[in-house]
Each structure stands twice: as structure tokens, then as C-alpha cells.
Amino acid sequence: MIPKPVIIEEYNPEWPKMFQVIQSILAQTLGADALSIEHVGSTSIPGLAAKPILDIDVVIESMKSLPVVIAKLETLGYNHQGDLGVEGREAFERKDEYAPYSEKLTLRMTQHLYVCHRDSKELFRHITFRDALINNPELVKEYASLKKDLAITFRNDRKAYTEGKSDFIQQVLKQGAR
């Protein structure tokens, strides 16, 4: 299988709008089972160049409600993948490019969908990192530059691209957690 290349695009102001559409569909189906639906990751940060993939965290009260949430997400076209080695975060993949399904069959932007309980360390990391960058334009510039450089160096190696961002992310998280 040929690896998907790492492609970084300049910030697109349509990304938050696309998230809002998906958030609305998820909220309508999940109802009170979702405490919140968070836009996280690079597409959630104004001005940040990113892979054109929405990262979405559905926040639930506890993992006790996970079976109900899995069943509801299944009706929207998502398959549960398990935690994929990340405790406190359950991953979902789309069955096709139309998920989440709604009354009008529409192609949707690529997404990474996760379900996290409200006290999840991974949720905390996502929110802390997002908010730190939103509040610091210099970090946004620095991170965008790093991502672009890594995308050139590791165009066909997503794992190396991701690992190349780790030190920057850890540094921001340490500062943001203070």
C-alpha cells in the first residue's frame, strides 16, 4: 500500500464552518450523551497551516456511556476502532466520505473522530495545546514553519512527521499547563 503523502495547506477559514456542520449533526444524534463536541487539532487554530483533516473530540461524562455513543455514531457512519493505544480516548473511522450521515447526502471533509471522557488526559492535552496556540500568534507561526519543514522532509512518512512535532508539542503543553 502506498503511503498517503503529508500535505500541509495554508489555513482555510472554511474549516471551522465545516466543523460546525459536523458538530451539529453529531450533537443532534448524540444529544445529552455528549457533554461537548470540541474542534481540536491544527484546523481549529486560526491562521495555522495544517493537513486538511478535522480533529474532533466528543466529550462524554464517563466511559460507562461509551456503548450507547458507539451505537449512535454507528448510525452516522462511524466504526469504532478502540483506543489505538491511547488510554481515555476511543477512535472512530468513517465508513465513507459522507459520514456523518444526515438527511442530505453530502461529501464531508476528512476527519479524525475521538470520544473521550471528561477527565481524559488526552482531552486535556488537546484542549491545552489548542488554547495555547490560539492565544499566542508567535507559537502559531513557529508551529506552521515546523510543520511545513517536516512535511517536506517526511512527505511520505507520516510517523516521522508526527514524531518530528513531538518536542514542540510537549514544550507548549508544559507552558500551557502552568
MARKOL-494495 format. One record per residue (C-alpha): residue in one letter; residue number from 1; x, y, z. Coordinates in steps of 0.2 Angstrom, whole numbers. Layout:
MARKOL-494495
[node "A" NUM [X Y Z]] ...
***
This chain:
MARKOL-494495
[node "M" 1 [0 0 0]] [node "I" 2 [7 17 -5]] [node "P" 3 [8 29 10]] [node "K" 4 [-3 45 9]] [node "P" 5 [9 60 7]] [node "V" 6 [9 73 21]] [node "I" 7 [1 88 13]] [node "I" 8 [1 105 23]] [node "E" 9 [-11 118 17]] [node "E" 10 [-12 136 22]] [node "Y" 11 [-26 140 35]] [node "N" 12 [-43 139 27]] [node "P" 13 [-57 149 35]] [node "E" 14 [-69 136 29]] [node "W" 15 [-63 123 41]] [node "P" 16 [-72 130 57]] [node "K" 17 [-88 131 46]] [node "M" 18 [-86 113 41]] [node "F" 19 [-83 108 59]] [node "Q" 20 [-99 117 64]] [node "V" 21 [-109 107 51]] [node "I" 22 [-102 91 58]] [node "Q" 23 [-104 96 76]] [node "S" 24 [-122 100 73]] [node "I" 25 [-125 83 66]] [node "L" 26 [-116 74 80]] [node "A" 27 [-125 85 93]] [node "Q" 28 [-142 81 86]] [node "T" 29 [-139 62 86]] [node "L" 30 [-129 61 102]] [node "G" 31 [-140 73 112]] [node "A" 32 [-136 73 131]] [node "D" 33 [-124 58 129]] [node "A" 34 [-111 72 123]] [node "L" 35 [-106 85 136]] [node "S" 36 [-97 94 122]] [node "I" 37 [-90 92 104]] [node "E" 38 [-73 100 103]] [node "H" 39 [-64 106 87]] [node "V" 40 [-46 102 91]] [node "G" 41 [-30 99 81]] [node "S" 42 [-22 111 69]] [node "T" 43 [-38 115 59]] [node "S" 44 [-45 123 75]] [node "I" 45 [-32 136 76]] [node "P" 46 [-35 152 66]] [node "G" 47 [-20 156 54]] [node "L" 48 [-11 139 57]] [node "A" 49 [-6 129 41]] [node "A" 50 [-12 111 43]] [node "K" 51 [-16 94 35]] [node "P" 52 [-34 97 29]] [node "I" 53 [-41 85 42]] [node "L" 54 [-54 90 56]] [node "D" 55 [-49 83 73]] [node "I" 56 [-65 81 84]] [node "D" 57 [-67 76 102]] [node "V" 58 [-84 71 108]] [node "V" 59 [-83 73 127]] [node "I" 60 [-94 61 137]] [node "E" 61 [-97 60 156]] [node "S" 62 [-89 43 158]] [node "M" 63 [-84 28 148]] [node "K" 64 [-100 19 155]] [node "S" 65 [-110 28 142]] [node "L" 66 [-97 23 128]] [node "P" 67 [-108 8 122]] [node "V" 68 [-123 20 119]] [node "V" 69 [-112 33 110]] [node "I" 70 [-104 19 99]] [node "A" 71 [-121 13 93]] [node "K" 72 [-127 31 90]] [node "L" 73 [-111 35 80]] [node "E" 74 [-113 19 70]] [node "T" 75 [-129 26 63]] [node "L" 76 [-120 41 57]] [node "G" 77 [-107 31 48]] [node "Y" 78 [-93 29 60]] [node "N" 79 [-84 12 65]] [node "H" 80 [-77 11 82]] [node "Q" 81 [-58 6 82]] [node "G" 82 [-54 5 100]] [node "D" 83 [-42 16 109]] [node "L" 84 [-27 13 97]] [node "G" 85 [-15 13 112]] [node "V" 86 [-21 29 119]] [node "E" 87 [-29 27 136]] [node "G" 88 [-45 38 138]] [node "R" 89 [-48 41 120]] [node "E" 90 [-58 30 108]] [node "A" 91 [-55 32 90]] [node "F" 92 [-68 31 76]] [node "E" 93 [-66 29 57]] [node "R" 94 [-78 34 44]] [node "K" 95 [-87 21 33]] [node "D" 96 [-86 33 19]] [node "E" 97 [-83 51 14]] [node "Y" 98 [-102 55 18]] [node "A" 99 [-100 52 36]] [node "P" 100 [-108 59 47]] [node "Y" 101 [-124 55 38]] [node "S" 102 [-138 67 38]] [node "E" 103 [-154 70 28]] [node "K" 104 [-144 77 13]] [node "L" 105 [-131 66 7]] [node "T" 106 [-115 77 6]] [node "L" 107 [-97 74 5]] [node "R" 108 [-88 79 21]] [node "M" 109 [-71 84 25]] [node "T" 110 [-59 71 31]] [node "Q" 111 [-60 69 50]] [node "H" 112 [-52 60 65]] [node "L" 113 [-66 57 77]] [node "Y" 114 [-62 53 95]] [node "V" 115 [-73 50 111]] [node "C" 116 [-65 55 127]] [node "H" 117 [-72 55 145]] [node "R" 118 [-72 72 153]] [node "D" 119 [-57 69 164]] [node "S" 120 [-46 61 150]] [node "K" 121 [-28 66 149]] [node "E" 122 [-29 66 130]] [node "L" 123 [-43 78 130]] [node "F" 124 [-34 89 142]] [node "R" 125 [-19 89 130]] [node "H" 126 [-29 93 115]] [node "I" 127 [-38 107 123]] [node "T" 128 [-22 114 132]] [node "F" 129 [-12 114 116]] [node "R" 130 [-26 121 105]] [node "D" 131 [-30 135 118]] [node "A" 132 [-11 139 120]] [node "L" 133 [-9 142 101]] [node "I" 134 [-25 152 99]] [node "N" 135 [-18 164 112]] [node "N" 136 [-1 165 105]] [node "P" 137 [1 170 87]] [node "E" 138 [20 168 88]] [node "L" 139 [18 150 93]] [node "V" 140 [6 148 78]] [node "K" 141 [20 155 66]] [node "E" 142 [33 144 74]] [node "Y" 143 [22 128 73]] [node "A" 144 [17 132 55]] [node "S" 145 [35 133 50]] [node "L" 146 [40 117 58]] [node "K" 147 [25 108 50]] [node "K" 148 [29 114 33]] [node "D" 149 [48 109 35]] [node "L" 150 [43 92 42]] [node "A" 151 [31 89 28]] [node "I" 152 [45 92 15]] [node "T" 153 [57 81 24]] [node "F" 154 [45 67 28]] [node "R" 155 [32 69 14]] [node "N" 156 [29 50 13]] [node "D" 157 [32 46 31]] [node "R" 158 [18 51 42]] [node "K" 159 [25 43 58]] [node "A" 160 [41 53 56]] [node "Y" 161 [32 69 53]] [node "T" 162 [21 66 68]] [node "E" 163 [37 62 79]] [node "G" 164 [45 77 72]] [node "K" 165 [32 88 80]] [node "S" 166 [33 80 97]] [node "D" 167 [46 91 106]] [node "F" 168 [37 107 101]] [node "I" 169 [20 100 107]] [node "Q" 170 [27 94 123]] [node "Q" 171 [35 111 126]] [node "V" 172 [19 120 123]] [node "L" 173 [10 108 134]] [node "K" 174 [22 111 148]] [node "Q" 175 [20 130 147]] [node "G" 176 [1 129 145]] [node "A" 177 [-2 118 160]] [node "R" 178 [6 131 171]] 
***
